[in-house]
Each structure stands twice: as structure tokens, then as C-alpha cells.
């Protein structure tokens, strides 16, 4: 099983809103992908410019297939235009 924590930090308030919309759209699509165990977006209670996408995948092939989808490229690209992404990966 693979867990990804993807932290996002916005460049500004408008960028935060745009990136959050993209993250929620990606979450809705990703939950339907084969091998997706869990996928959600969490907003920080202490920082108004930060949210986290938490993903759990059954295995690396499922994660690779997810990462190769058009919606992944679209929505991650939108988030990257709005701020910085940092990824943490855990395998267990």
C-alpha cells in the first residue's frame, strides 16, 4: 500500500481558491480510479494558504495509472500555477 501526502502552499488568496477547486475536482475523479483506497483534501486549521491532499493506493501500478490520466495532468498543472507542491511518499 502507498500513502501520499501532497502539501500545497498558495501564492495568494485567489490562487488558493483556484488550487482548492482543482484539488477537489481531482479528488472526485481519482476516487473512481482502480486501486484508489482513499483520496481527500484537508484544509489547514492554522494556515490560510495551505491544504493537503492525502491519497492511499493499493500498489505502484495503480498509482502510476492514476498519474498518467488526463485529469491528473490538468488539475495538477492548475495547482502548480497557483503555488508550490511538496510530496511525501510512504510505502507499507
N, C-alpha and C positions, 0 to 999 in steps of 0.2 A: 504494500500500500504506500502511496505517496501523498504527502501533505505539502501544499504550497501556501505560504503567506506572502501575498503581494501587497506591499505598502505603497500608497500613493500620497504625495505631497503636492498640493496645488500651487501654482504661481500667483493666484489671486482668487477673490471670491467668485467671480464669473467663471473662471476656469474650473474651480471646484464643482460648481453646479453642472457644467458641461461634462466633466470627467465622471461625476457620480451617475449622471444619466447613462453614459456609455457603459459604466460598470454594471449597472442594474440590467441594462439590455443584454450585455454579455452573460450575466448570471442566468437570466431567463432562458437563453438559448443553450447554455452549457449544461444545465441540469438535465437536458434531454440527450446528451451525448453518451454513447456506450462507455461504460466504465466509470462514470461520474458517481461517486458515493455521496458527496456533499459539495455545495458551492454556495457561498453567500457573501454579502458585503456588510462590513461593520464600520460605523462612523465613530470617530474618536469622541470621547466624552470630555477630553481636556484640550484638544486642539481643533480649531475650526477649519484647518486646511488639510487635514489628514483623514483618510479612510483606509481600510484593509479589505482585500478580497481573500477569503480563506477557501481553499479548494482541497478536496480529497479525491484521489483517483485510485482505481484498482491496481493499475500497473503502468509501466512506462509506455507500452504501445498505446494504451488508451489516452494517456497524456499527450503523446506525440500526435495522435489523430486529432485530438481537440485543438492542439496548437497549429495544425495545418488547415483549419477551417477558414472560410472567407470571413465569417463573423468575428473570429478571433483577430485576424489581421485588421479588420475595420475598426472594431471597438478599442483594441489596444493602441492602434495608431491614433485614435481620437484622444485617448488618455495621455499618450506621450506628448501631444501638442499642448497639453494643459498643465504639465508639471513633471515631476520625477517619479519613477517607479523603482522599487527595490524588492528583490525576490529572495525569499528564504525557502529552501527545499529540504524536506525531511523524509527519509525512507524508513519504513518499519514493516 
